[in-house]
Amino acid sequence: MPHLAIGDTAPDFELPRDGGGRVSLKQFSGKPVVLYFYPKDDTEGCTKEAISFTGLLPEFEKAGAAVIGVSPDTVKKHDKFAQKHGLSIILASDEDTALANLYGVWKEKMMYGRTYMGVERTTFLIGADGRIAGIWPKVKVAGHAEEVLESLKAL
């Protein structure tokens, strides 16, 4: 499993996205990107995180950045999730977890004594130069989108 660090070139990707079509890192070349990985659509923490990023999207866009949420859910689930909660951020589908593995966020987790593989909630701030400018592992949702926005503004 790769270990990405600040200063590394962010691995490129191309994934299916909500609303149809595909999204890739290279389509935002020359712009900063907030790439956040989350475990599952329509769960409490993931919903709060997506709503927070959506609420601040005008400020992220004013700073020139795109916001992309990635989970192993299907595009169909992403579409329902976005519609239900009025989300306007991009939601990318990583069903085979290839991107989560590439970014090192597909990890062994434990809940109620059961071990399983899943996405560790992690955010990457990718600078306009394509290099990783910030990493937030094991994200706590409260105040996270605001913290990422402040880091973006400091770039």
N, C-alpha and C positions, 0 to 999 in steps of 0.2 A: 504494500500500500504506500503510495507516494506521500512524502511529507513536504507540503508546500510552505514556503516562508515568504515573508515580506521581501520584495525585490525580485522574486522569481517571475518569469514570464507566465502569465495565466494560460493554462491549457485551453485551446479553442474547442468549440463544440458546435453541433447543429442538432437541434431537437424539435420535435413537434410541439406546437404551442396551442394555448386556448384560442378559440375563435377560428381555428384552421391555420394552415401555413406552418412555417418553421422559423425558429429563431437561432441565431448563431452569434458568437462573440465578435467575429470579424465584421458583422454588419454594423457594429458600433465602433469601428476603428477610429481612433482619434478622439473618442469620448470616454469619460469614466462610466463604469458599470458597477452597480451593486448586484452581486450574485449571491442570493441567499438560499440555503438548502433547508428544507423543513420536512418533518416526517410524513404528515398526512393531511389531506384536505378535510375541512369541516370538523376538526377537533378543536378543543378550547384554545390551547396555546397557539396553534397554527392559524386559527381564525383571527385572534387578536393581533398576531404579527402581520398578517396580510392586510388587515384593516388599518393598522398603524402606517405601514408603508404606502398604502393607497392614500391615506389622509395627507401624508407629506409629499406625495408625488409631484404636485406643482413646484415645491421647493427643490426637489431633486432635479426636476427638469430645468428649472431656472439656473441651477448649477451645471447644466449640460449633461446630466447623467440619466441613464436608463436603469430601471429596477426590474430584476428578473428573479422570480421565485421558482425553485426547482424541487419537485418531489417525485417519488415513484408512481404517483397516481396517473391514471389515463387522462387523455385530453378531454374525454366526455365528463369525467369527474371534475376536472379543472373548470370546464364550462359551467357546470351546475354550481360549483363553489363560487365562481366569479359572479354569476347572476344572482345567487342567493344573498351575497354580501355586498354587491355593488363594487366589486374590485376592478381597478383600472390598471393595475400593474400587469406585467407579462407573467404568465404561468407556463413553465416548460415541463414537459412530461419525460421523465427519465425512467421508464418502466423497467428496463434491464439493469438499472443502477450503474451503467458504465461511467456516467459523468460523476456520480457520487463516489465511485471507486477512484476515478482519476484525481478528484480533489481531496481524497482521503477522508471522506465524511461517512462512508458506509462502514459501520462499526458494530461490534458485538455489544448488545445492550442487555439489561436485566430488569424485569418487572415482575413483581410478585413471585420471586424465586425462579422465574423462567428465563432462560437465556435465549436470545434471538438476534438476528441481524437487522439493523435498521439505520435510518439516517440520523446522525447526530446534528442537531440544529446548529448550523454554522453559517456565518456571513463572510464574504470576501468583497473587499472594495478594490476594484481594478482601476488603475489610473488610465488616463488617456493614452499613455505610452504602452499599454498592454501588460504592465507589470502589477503585481499584487502590492497594494499600498496599505492594506489593513486586513486583519483576520480576527474574527470574533468566534472562538470555539465555544461549544456548550452554552449557547445564548440563553439568557434570561430575557423574556419578551418585554417586560415593563421597561420603557424608556430606551429600548434598543434602537428603534428606527431613528429617534432623535440623536442618539450618539453617533450612528453611522452618518447622518446628515452633517453633523458638526465636523466629523473627520473629512468628509467630502469637501466641505467648504474650506478646510485648512490645506487642501492639496495645492 
